[in-house]
Amino acid sequence: MNIIEFDESGRILSVVTYFEARSILEQLYPGRLILSEDRVVSQSCDYVKANELLSRPLSPVVMKGGVLDGVPAGARVWVDEQSYLADGTEIELQIEHKGHYRIRVESWPFMDFECVYEN
């Protein structure tokens, strides 16, 4: 059986395969573990919501030309190594220097959105 430890936001902290009695583990870690027997668990692709193991949804973000649309409020937007906090409105990339820039949007529990922007 897989033992899944998670935090209050549903992020999976650890996954261990264990062969002891389920009831002992539930007593040792009340409300902090999910015990899954039916599938492989991925810390990067899965999360926990209401004590249910779920696949992280795809990001709602889309790039339209130089505009990021669908960025949720509170998302962290990265342009190369510089980060910004999104307010929920569309984001127009205004980058002066010509080149290629790696764009990443982090908004839990969505999967990260990543693309390369060229101006």
ZANU-625273 format. One line per field, with one value per atom (N, C-alpha, C, O): z, y, x; residue in one letter; chain; atom name. Coordinates in Angstrom, 1 decimal, always signed. Example, Ala and Ser with C-alpha at 12.3 -4.5 7.8 and 13.67 -1.06 7.14 Angstrom:
residues 2
w = +7.8, +7.8, +7.8, +8.5, +7.1, +7.1, +7.9, +8.0 .
v = -5.7, -4.5, -3.3, -3.3, -2.2, -1.1, +0.0, +1.1 .
u = +13.2, +12.3, +13.2, +14.2, +12.8, +13.7, +12.9, +13.4 .
rest = A, A, A, A, S, S, S, S .
kette = A, A, A, A, A, A, A, A .
atom = N, CA, C, O, N, CA, C, O .
END
This chain:
residues 119
w = +0.0, +0.0, +0.0, +0.6, -0.6, -0.6, +0.5, +0.7, +1.3, +2.3, +1.8, +1.5, +1.8, +1.3, +2.4, +3.0, +2.6, +3.6, +2.8, +1.8, +3.3, +2.6, +3.5, +4.7, +3.0, +3.9, +3.7, +3.0, +4.4, +4.4, +3.0, +2.8, +2.1, +0.8, -0.2, -1.3, +0.3, -0.6, -1.3, -2.0, -1.0, -1.6, -1.0, +0.2, -1.8, -1.4, -0.9, -1.7, +0.4, +1.0, +0.8, +0.6, +0.9, +0.8, +0.4, +0.7, -0.2, -0.6, -0.2, -0.7, +0.6, +1.0, +0.8, +1.0, +0.3, +0.2, +1.5, +1.9, +2.1, +3.4, +3.5, +2.7, +4.3, +4.3, +5.7, +5.9, +6.6, +7.9, +7.9, +6.9, +9.0, +9.1, +9.0, +9.5, +8.2, +7.9, +9.2, +9.3, +10.1, +11.3, +12.2, +12.8, +12.2, +13.0, +12.5, +13.2, +11.2, +10.6, +10.7, +11.0, +10.6, +10.8, +12.2, +12.4, +13.2, +14.6, +14.8, +15.6, +14.2, +14.3, +13.7, +14.2, +12.5, +11.8, +11.4, +10.3, +12.4, +12.2, +11.4, +11.7, +10.3, +9.5, +8.6, +7.9, +8.6, +7.8, +6.7, +5.9, +6.6, +5.7, +4.8, +5.3, +3.6, +2.8, +2.4, +2.1, +2.5, +2.1, +0.8, +0.7, -0.2, -1.5, -1.9, -1.8, -2.4, -2.9, -4.4, -4.9, -5.0, -6.4, -7.5, -8.7, -7.2, -8.3, -7.8, -6.6, -8.8, -8.5, -8.2, -8.8, -7.2, -6.8, -7.2, -7.0, -7.8, -8.3, -7.4, -7.4, -6.8, -6.0, -6.9, -6.4, -8.1, -9.0, -9.7, -10.2, -9.9, -10.8, -10.0, -10.6, -8.7, -7.9, -6.7, -6.4, -6.1, -4.9, -4.1, -4.6, -2.9, -2.1, -1.8, -1.5, -2.0, -1.7, -1.0, -1.6, +0.1, +0.9, +1.1, +0.9, +1.4, +1.7, +0.5, +0.6, -0.7, -1.9, -2.8, -3.0, -3.3, -4.2, -5.6, -6.2, -6.1, -7.4, -8.3, -7.8, -9.6, -10.5, -10.5, -10.6, -10.6, -10.6, -12.0, -13.0, -12.0, -13.3, -14.1, -13.6, -15.4, -16.3, -16.0, -15.5, -16.3, -16.1, -17.0, -18.2, -16.5, -17.4, -18.2, -19.0, -18.0, -18.7, -20.1, -20.5, -21.0, -22.4, -22.8, -22.2, -23.7, -24.3, -25.6, -26.5, -25.8, -27.0, -27.4, -26.9, -28.3, -28.7, -27.5, -27.0, -27.0, -25.9, -24.6, -23.7, -24.6, -23.5, -22.9, -23.5, -21.5, -20.8, -20.3, -19.6, -20.7, -20.4, -19.5, -19.6, -18.6, -17.7, -16.5, -15.8, -16.1, -15.0, -13.7, -13.5, -12.8, -11.6, -10.7, -10.6, -9.9, -8.9, -7.9, -7.5, -7.5, -6.6, -7.2, -6.5, -8.5, -9.2, -9.2, -9.2, -9.2, -9.3, -10.8, -11.3, -11.4, -12.8, -12.9, -12.3, -13.5, -13.7, -15.1, -16.1, -15.3, -16.5, -16.3, -15.7, -16.9, -16.5, -15.0, -14.4, -14.4, -12.9, -12.1, -10.9, -12.7, -12.1, -11.9, -12.8, -10.7, -10.4, -10.1, -9.6, -10.4, -10.1, -9.6, -9.9, -8.8, -8.3, -9.1, -9.3, -9.6, -10.5, -9.7, -8.6, -10.3, -9.7, -10.3, -9.9, -11.2, -11.9, -13.2, -13.8, -13.6, -14.9, -15.9, -15.6, -17.2, -18.2, -18.0, -17.6, -18.5, -18.3, -19.6, -20.4, -20.0, -21.2, -20.9, -20.1, -21.6, -21.5, -22.2, -23.4, -21.4, -22.0, -21.7, -20.7, -22.6, -22.4, -23.5, -24.7, -23.0, -23.9, -24.8, -26.0, -24.2, -24.9, -25.7, -25.3, -26.9, -27.8, -27.3, -26.7, -27.5, -27.0, -26.7, -27.0, -26.2, -25.8, -24.3, -23.6, -23.7, -22.3, -21.9, -22.6, -20.8, -20.3, -19.4, -18.4, -19.7, -18.9, -18.1, -18.7, -16.8, -16.0, -15.1, -14.5, -15.0, -14.1, -13.1, -13.5, -11.9, -10.8, -10.1, -9.6, -10.0, -9.3, -8.8, -9.5, -7.6, -7.0, -6.9, -6.5, -7.2, -7.5, -9.0, -9.4, -9.8, -11.3, -11.6, -10.9, -12.6, -13.1, -13.6, -14.0, -13.5, -14.0, -15.5, -16.2, -15.9, -17.3, -17.7, -16.9, -18.8, -19.2, -20.7, -21.4, -21.1, -22.5, -22.7, -21.8, -24.0, -24.3, -25.1, -26.1, -24.7, -25.3, -26.1, -25.5, -27.3, -28.1, -28.6, -29.1, -28.3, -28.8, -29.8, -30.3 .
v = -1.2, +0.0, +1.2, +1.2, +2.3, +3.6, +4.4, +4.6, +5.0, +5.9, +7.3, +7.6, +8.2, +9.6, +10.6, +10.7, +11.3, +12.4, +13.7, +13.9, +14.6, +15.8, +17.0, +16.8, +18.2, +19.4, +20.0, +19.4, +21.1, +21.7, +22.2, +22.3, +22.4, +22.9, +21.7, +21.9, +20.5, +19.3, +18.8, +17.8, +19.5, +19.1, +17.8, +17.7, +16.9, +15.6, +15.8, +16.2, +15.5, +15.6, +14.4, +14.5, +13.2, +12.0, +10.8, +10.9, +9.9, +8.6, +7.5, +7.4, +6.6, +5.4, +4.2, +4.2, +3.1, +1.8, +1.1, +0.9, +0.6, +0.1, -1.2, -1.3, -2.1, -3.4, -3.8, -4.9, -2.8, -3.0, -2.8, -2.4, -3.1, -3.0, -1.5, -0.6, -1.3, +0.0, +0.8, +1.9, +0.1, +0.7, +1.3, +2.3, +0.7, +1.2, +2.5, +3.5, +2.6, +3.9, +5.0, +6.1, +4.7, +5.7, +6.2, +7.4, +5.4, +5.8, +6.7, +7.7, +6.4, +7.1, +8.5, +9.5, +8.6, +9.9, +10.2, +10.3, +10.5, +10.9, +12.1, +13.2, +12.1, +13.2, +13.7, +14.7, +13.0, +13.5, +12.6, +12.9, +11.4, +10.4, +9.9, +9.9, +9.6, +8.9, +7.6, +7.5, +6.5, +5.2, +4.8, +4.6, +4.6, +4.3, +3.0, +2.7, +2.1, +0.8, +0.6, -0.4, +1.6, +1.3, +1.9, +1.6, +2.8, +3.4, +4.0, +4.2, +4.2, +4.8, +6.3, +6.9, +6.9, +8.2, +9.1, +8.7, +10.2, +11.2, +12.4, +13.1, +12.8, +14.0, +15.3, +16.3, +15.2, +16.4, +16.5, +17.6, +15.4, +15.4, +15.1, +15.3, +14.8, +14.5, +15.5, +16.1, +15.6, +16.3, +15.7, +14.8, +16.3, +15.8, +16.9, +18.0, +16.6, +17.5, +16.7, +15.7, +17.2, +16.5, +15.1, +14.2, +14.8, +13.4, +12.5, +11.3, +13.1, +12.3, +12.6, +13.7, +11.5, +11.7, +12.0, +11.3, +13.2, +13.6, +14.0, +14.3, +14.0, +14.5, +16.0, +16.6, +16.7, +18.1, +18.6, +18.0, +19.5, +20.0, +20.8, +21.4, +20.8, +21.6, +23.1, +23.5, +23.8, +25.3, +25.9, +25.5, +26.9, +27.6, +28.7, +29.4, +28.9, +30.0, +29.7, +28.5, +30.7, +30.6, +31.8, +32.9, +31.6, +32.7, +33.1, +32.3, +34.4, +34.9, +36.1, +37.2, +35.8, +36.8, +37.1, +36.2, +38.3, +38.7, +38.9, +39.6, +38.2, +38.4, +37.0, +36.0, +37.0, +35.8, +36.0, +36.9, +35.1, +35.2, +34.0, +32.9, +34.2, +33.1, +32.9, +31.9, +33.9, +33.7, +34.0, +35.1, +33.0, +33.3, +34.3, +34.4, +35.0, +36.0, +35.2, +34.1, +35.7, +35.1, +34.2, +33.7, +34.0, +33.1, +33.8, +35.0, +33.0, +33.5, +33.4, +32.3, +34.5, +34.5, +34.8, +35.7, +33.9, +34.0, +34.3, +33.7, +35.3, +35.6, +35.4, +36.2, +34.3, +33.9, +33.7, +32.9, +34.5, +34.4, +35.4, +35.4, +36.3, +37.4, +36.9, +36.4, +37.1, +36.7, +37.9, +38.9, +37.7, +38.7, +38.0, +36.8, +38.7, +38.2, +38.7, +39.9, +37.8, +38.1, +38.6, +38.1, +39.5, +40.1, +39.5, +40.0, +38.6, +38.0, +38.6, +38.1, +39.7, +40.2, +39.7, +39.1, +39.9, +39.4, +40.2, +41.3, +39.5, +40.1, +40.3, +39.4, +41.6, +41.9, +41.9, +42.7, +41.1, +41.0, +42.2, +42.4, +43.1, +44.2, +44.1, +44.7, +43.4, +43.2, +43.9, +43.7, +44.8, +45.7, +45.0, +45.3, +44.2, +43.6, +42.4, +41.6, +42.4, +41.2, +40.0, +40.0, +38.9, +37.6, +36.6, +36.8, +35.5, +34.4, +34.4, +34.5, +34.3, +34.3, +33.2, +32.8, +32.5, +31.4, +31.9, +32.7, +31.6, +32.1, +30.9, +29.8, +31.0, +30.0, +30.6, +31.6, +30.0, +30.4, +29.3, +28.2, +29.6, +28.7, +29.1, +30.2, +28.2, +28.5, +27.2, +26.5, +26.9, +25.6, +25.5, +26.5, +24.4, +23.1, +22.8, +21.7, +23.9, +23.7, +23.2, +23.6, +22.5, +22.2, +23.5, +24.4, +23.6, +24.9, +25.0, +24.1, +26.3, +26.6, +27.1, +27.9, +26.6, +27.0, +27.2, +26.5, +28.2, +28.5, +29.3, +29.8, +29.5, +30.4, +31.6, +31.4, +32.8, +34.0, +34.6, +34.8, +35.0, +35.6, +37.0, +37.1, +38.0, +39.3, +39.9, +41.0 .
u = +0.8, +0.0, +0.9, +2.0, +0.4, +1.1, +0.6, -0.6, +1.6, +1.2, +1.6, +2.8, +0.7, +0.9, +0.7, -0.3, +1.8, +1.8, +1.6, +2.3, +0.7, +0.5, +0.3, +0.1, +0.5, +0.3, -1.1, -1.9, -1.4, -2.7, -3.2, -4.4, -2.3, -2.7, -2.9, -3.3, -2.6, -2.7, -1.5, -1.5, -0.4, +0.9, +1.4, +1.3, +1.8, +2.2, +3.7, +4.6, +3.9, +5.3, +6.1, +7.3, +5.5, +6.2, +5.2, +4.0, +5.8, +5.1, +5.9, +7.1, +5.4, +6.2, +5.3, +4.1, +5.9, +5.2, +5.4, +6.6, +4.3, +4.4, +3.6, +2.6, +4.0, +3.3, +2.7, +2.3, +2.6, +2.0, +0.5, +0.0, -0.1, -1.5, -2.0, -1.4, -3.0, -3.5, -4.0, -3.7, -4.6, -5.2, -4.1, -4.3, -3.0, -1.9, -1.4, -1.2, -1.3, -0.8, -1.8, -1.5, -3.1, -4.1, -4.1, -4.4, -3.8, -3.7, -2.5, -2.5, -1.4, -0.1, -0.2, +0.4, -0.9, -0.9, -2.4, -2.7, -3.2, -4.6, -4.7, -4.2, -5.5, -5.8, -4.7, -4.8, -3.5, -2.4, -2.0, -1.1, -2.6, -2.2, -3.4, -4.5, -3.1, -4.0, -3.3, -2.1, -4.1, -3.6, -4.2, -5.4, -3.3, -3.8, -3.2, -2.0, -4.1, -3.7, -3.8, -3.4, -4.5, -4.9, -4.1, -4.3, -3.1, -2.3, -1.0, -0.8, -0.1, +1.2, +0.9, +0.0, +1.6, +1.4, +2.6, +3.8, +2.3, +3.4, +3.3, +2.3, +4.4, +4.4, +4.3, +3.8, +4.7, +4.6, +3.3, +2.9, +2.6, +1.4, +0.1, -1.0, +0.2, -1.0, -1.0, +0.0, -2.2, -2.4, -3.6, -4.3, -3.8, -4.9, -5.9, -5.5, -7.1, -8.2, -9.3, -9.8, -9.7, -10.8, -10.5, -11.4, -9.2, -8.8, -8.9, -9.0, -8.9, -9.0, -7.7, -7.4, -7.1, -6.0, -6.4, -7.2, -6.0, -6.4, -5.2, -4.2, -5.4, -4.4, -4.5, -5.6, -3.4, -3.4, -3.9, -3.6, -4.8, -5.4, -4.4, -3.5, -4.6, -3.8, -4.0, -5.1, -3.0, -3.1, -4.1, -4.2, -4.8, -5.8, -5.1, -5.7, -3.8, -3.0, -2.8, -2.4, -2.9, -2.6, -1.8, -2.0, -0.9, -0.1, -0.7, -0.8, -1.1, -1.6, -0.7, -0.8, +0.2, +1.2, +2.1, +2.8, +2.1, +2.9, +2.0, +2.4, +0.8, -0.1, -0.4, -0.7, -0.3, -0.6, -2.1, -2.4, -3.0, -4.4, -4.7, -4.2, -5.7, -6.2, -5.3, -5.4, -4.4, -3.5, -4.3, -4.9, -4.5, -5.2, -4.6, -3.4, -5.4, -4.9, -4.1, -4.5, -3.0, -2.1, -1.0, -0.2, -1.1, -0.2, +1.2, +1.3, +2.2, +3.6, +4.0, +4.0, +4.4, +4.8, +6.3, +6.8, +7.0, +8.4, +8.8, +8.3, +9.6, +10.2, +11.7, +12.4, +12.2, +13.6, +13.7, +13.0, +14.5, +14.8, +14.0, +14.1, +13.3, +12.5, +11.1, +10.5, +10.5, +9.1, +8.3, +8.7, +7.0, +5.9, +4.7, +4.5, +3.9, +2.7, +1.5, +1.4, +0.7, -0.4, -1.6, -1.9, -2.4, -3.6, -4.9, -5.9, -4.7, -5.9, -6.3, -7.2, -5.6, -5.9, -4.9, -3.9, -5.2, -4.2, -2.9, -2.8, -1.8, -0.5, +0.2, +0.4, +0.5, +1.1, +2.6, +3.1, +3.4, +4.8, +5.4, +5.3, +6.1, +6.8, +8.3, +8.8, +8.9, +10.4, +11.1, +10.9, +12.0, +12.7, +13.8, +13.8, +14.6, +15.7, +15.2, +14.5, +15.7, +15.4, +16.0, +17.1, +15.3, +15.9, +14.8, +13.6, +15.2, +14.3, +14.2, +15.2, +13.0, +12.7, +11.9, +10.9, +12.3, +11.5, +10.4, +10.7, +9.2, +8.0, +7.5, +7.3, +7.2, +6.6, +5.6, +5.8, +4.4, +3.3, +3.0, +2.7, +3.2, +2.9, +1.6, +1.5, +0.6, -0.6, -1.2, -1.9, -0.9, -1.3, -2.8, -3.5, -3.5, -2.9, -2.7, -2.3, -2.8, -2.6, -1.2, -0.3, -1.0, +0.3, +0.9, +0.2, +2.2, +2.9, +2.7, +2.7, +2.5, +2.5, +3.9, +4.4, +4.4, +5.7, +5.8, +5.1, +6.5, +6.7, +7.9, +8.5, +8.3, +9.4, +8.8, +8.1, +9.1, +8.7, +9.8, +10.9, +9.6, +10.7, +10.2, +9.1, +10.9, +10.5, +11.6, +11.4 .
rest = M, M, M, M, N, N, N, N, I, I, I, I, I, I, I, I, E, E, E, E, F, F, F, F, D, D, D, D, E, E, E, E, S, S, S, S, G, G, G, G, R, R, R, R, I, I, I, I, L, L, L, L, S, S, S, S, V, V, V, V, V, V, V, V, T, T, T, T, Y, Y, Y, Y, F, F, F, F, E, E, E, E, A, A, A, A, R, R, R, R, S, S, S, S, I, I, I, I, L, L, L, L, E, E, E, E, Q, Q, Q, Q, L, L, L, L, Y, Y, Y, Y, P, P, P, P, G, G, G, G, R, R, R, R, L, L, L, L, I, I, I, I, L, L, L, L, S, S, S, S, E, E, E, E, D, D, D, D, R, R, R, R, V, V, V, V, V, V, V, V, S, S, S, S, Q, Q, Q, Q, S, S, S, S, C, C, C, C, D, D, D, D, Y, Y, Y, Y, V, V, V, V, K, K, K, K, A, A, A, A, N, N, N, N, E, E, E, E, L, L, L, L, L, L, L, L, S, S, S, S, R, R, R, R, P, P, P, P, L, L, L, L, S, S, S, S, P, P, P, P, V, V, V, V, V, V, V, V, M, M, M, M, K, K, K, K, G, G, G, G, G, G, G, G, V, V, V, V, L, L, L, L, D, D, D, D, G, G, G, G, V, V, V, V, P, P, P, P, A, A, A, A, G, G, G, G, A, A, A, A, R, R, R, R, V, V, V, V, W, W, W, W, V, V, V, V, D, D, D, D, E, E, E, E, Q, Q, Q, Q, S, S, S, S, Y, Y, Y, Y, L, L, L, L, A, A, A, A, D, D, D, D, G, G, G, G, T, T, T, T, E, E, E, E, I, I, I, I, E, E, E, E, L, L, L, L, Q, Q, Q, Q, I, I, I, I, E, E, E, E, H, H, H, H, K, K, K, K, G, G, G, G, H, H, H, H, Y, Y, Y, Y, R, R, R, R, I, I, I, I, R, R, R, R, V, V, V, V, E, E, E, E, S, S, S, S, W, W, W, W, P, P, P, P, F, F, F, F, M, M, M, M, D, D, D, D, F, F, F, F, E, E, E, E, C, C, C, C, V, V, V, V, Y, Y, Y, Y, E, E, E, E, N, N, N, N .
kette = A, A, A, A, A, A, A, A, A, A, A, A, A, A, A, A, A, A, A, A, A, A, A, A, A, A, A, A, A, A, A, A, A, A, A, A, A, A, A, A, A, A, A, A, A, A, A, A, A, A, A, A, A, A, A, A, A, A, A, A, A, A, A, A, A, A, A, A, A, A, A, A, A, A, A, A, A, A, A, A, A, A, A, A, A, A, A, A, A, A, A, A, A, A, A, A, A, A, A, A, A, A, A, A, A, A, A, A, A, A, A, A, A, A, A, A, A, A, A, A, A, A, A, A, A, A, A, A, A, A, A, A, A, A, A, A, A, A, A, A, A, A, A, A, A, A, A, A, A, A, A, A, A, A, A, A, A, A, A, A, A, A, A, A, A, A, A, A, A, A, A, A, A, A, A, A, A, A, A, A, A, A, A, A, A, A, A, A, A, A, A, A, A, A, A, A, A, A, A, A, A, A, A, A, A, A, A, A, A, A, A, A, A, A, A, A, A, A, A, A, A, A, A, A, A, A, A, A, A, A, A, A, A, A, A, A, A, A, A, A, A, A, A, A, A, A, A, A, A, A, A, A, A, A, A, A, A, A, A, A, A, A, A, A, A, A, A, A, A, A, A, A, A, A, A, A, A, A, A, A, A, A, A, A, A, A, A, A, A, A, A, A, A, A, A, A, A, A, A, A, A, A, A, A, A, A, A, A, A, A, A, A, A, A, A, A, A, A, A, A, A, A, A, A, A, A, A, A, A, A, A, A, A, A, A, A, A, A, A, A, A, A, A, A, A, A, A, A, A, A, A, A, A, A, A, A, A, A, A, A, A, A, A, A, A, A, A, A, A, A, A, A, A, A, A, A, A, A, A, A, A, A, A, A, A, A, A, A, A, A, A, A, A, A, A, A, A, A, A, A, A, A, A, A, A, A, A, A, A, A, A, A, A, A, A, A, A, A, A, A, A, A, A, A, A, A, A, A, A, A, A, A, A, A, A, A, A, A, A, A, A, A, A, A, A, A, A, A, A, A, A, A, A, A, A, A, A, A, A, A, A, A, A, A, A, A, A, A, A, A, A, A, A, A, A, A .
atom = N, CA, C, O, N, CA, C, O, N, CA, C, O, N, CA, C, O, N, CA, C, O, N, CA, C, O, N, CA, C, O, N, CA, C, O, N, CA, C, O, N, CA, C, O, N, CA, C, O, N, CA, C, O, N, CA, C, O, N, CA, C, O, N, CA, C, O, N, CA, C, O, N, CA, C, O, N, CA, C, O, N, CA, C, O, N, CA, C, O, N, CA, C, O, N, CA, C, O, N, CA, C, O, N, CA, C, O, N, CA, C, O, N, CA, C, O, N, CA, C, O, N, CA, C, O, N, CA, C, O, N, CA, C, O, N, CA, C, O, N, CA, C, O, N, CA, C, O, N, CA, C, O, N, CA, C, O, N, CA, C, O, N, CA, C, O, N, CA, C, O, N, CA, C, O, N, CA, C, O, N, CA, C, O, N, CA, C, O, N, CA, C, O, N, CA, C, O, N, CA, C, O, N, CA, C, O, N, CA, C, O, N, CA, C, O, N, CA, C, O, N, CA, C, O, N, CA, C, O, N, CA, C, O, N, CA, C, O, N, CA, C, O, N, CA, C, O, N, CA, C, O, N, CA, C, O, N, CA, C, O, N, CA, C, O, N, CA, C, O, N, CA, C, O, N, CA, C, O, N, CA, C, O, N, CA, C, O, N, CA, C, O, N, CA, C, O, N, CA, C, O, N, CA, C, O, N, CA, C, O, N, CA, C, O, N, CA, C, O, N, CA, C, O, N, CA, C, O, N, CA, C, O, N, CA, C, O, N, CA, C, O, N, CA, C, O, N, CA, C, O, N, CA, C, O, N, CA, C, O, N, CA, C, O, N, CA, C, O, N, CA, C, O, N, CA, C, O, N, CA, C, O, N, CA, C, O, N, CA, C, O, N, CA, C, O, N, CA, C, O, N, CA, C, O, N, CA, C, O, N, CA, C, O, N, CA, C, O, N, CA, C, O, N, CA, C, O, N, CA, C, O, N, CA, C, O, N, CA, C, O, N, CA, C, O, N, CA, C, O, N, CA, C, O, N, CA, C, O, N, CA, C, O, N, CA, C, O, N, CA, C, O, N, CA, C, O, N, CA, C, O, N, CA, C, O, N, CA, C, O, N, CA, C, O, N, CA, C, O, N, CA, C, O, N, CA, C, O, N, CA, C, O, N, CA, C, O, N, CA, C, O, N, CA, C, O, N, CA, C, O, N, CA, C, O .
END
